[in-house]
């Protein structure tokens, strides 16, 4: 799901990292694994978006 300015912190990477730290400290292995997978998914989505924007910027620069 796309993230926006209105997305609650707990759904963003930094909020998930907060929960991950708590889960690791508490020894909640499966919760930690789920959070790591969720963070990776978010990071990969952001990476794809950045690559797409970089390609768009290059295409616009080549048009000029």
Secondary structure, DSSP 8 states (H G I E B T S, - for coil): ----TTS-GGGSHHHHHHHHHHHHHHT-HHHHHHHHHHHHHHHHHHHHHHHHHHHHHHHHHHH-
